[in-house]
Amino acid sequence: MIQTLSPVPTEEAADVVRAAHHQIGNSLQSIASLLRMESRLAPPAAAAVLSEAGRRVRTVMHLHQRLQEGGDAVRLDDLLGDVCRDVSELDAFDRRAEIRLEVQPLWASAKVASALAMITAEWVGNALEHGLADRPGRVEVTLAATDGGARLVVADTGRGTTDGDWAPGFGLNLVANLARQLRARVRRTADRHGARFELEAPGPRLEPFEPGMDPRRTS
């Protein structure tokens, strides 16, 4: 028997999609809240792991929210502002650190925005956990469009290090994989004045924000 399927009316389909996105957002919020609550009750080592997991979930949550607002494009200064606030608020040890964000008003595709947001969250979290673990200080985040793509820099005024390469772990592997997606080069320098992480990506197209523009037309 051959069945003919009737197309779903456009308005009905849109309602279904909106309901699905709303449910996804609520689920991400619930998971992030649970991880935050557990991190406050856990021993220090477990608290750090739970805090990192919660930070990553909230980064995805903010990306999802921004995609609902902007279609296939995401406003990077808004997204990275959300990410930096979350990293600071979710710090399980309440370190005394100031986070300064300097990001041009730019749009990017969802793929580029998600990679930059995740890398930013990892680097800012690393600065708090390691560079500023035992002292007050500052973390500066800058993102700018370049002639060939984008440059992201996260620098801190922490203790720096002289022990060579980064310690292996999930965060390092995640940044490496995301950098490969962007065909980007990553550099790290550290001394007694602090550490600096820099990403140079040749390919991403970052569009300047203009009042009244429609982000859904950004490619």
Secondary structure, 3 states (H helix, E strand, C coil): CCCCCCCCCHHHHHHHHHHHHHHHHHHHHHHHHHHHHHHHHCCHHHHHHHHHHHHHHHHHHHHHHHHHHHCCEEEHHHHHHHHHHHHHHCCCCCCCEEEEEEECCEEEEHHHHHHHHHHHHHHHHHHHHHHCCCCCEEEEEEEEEECCEEEEEEEECCCCCCCCCCCCCHHHHHHHHHHHHCCCEEEEEEECCEEEEEEEECCCCCEECCCCCCHHHCC
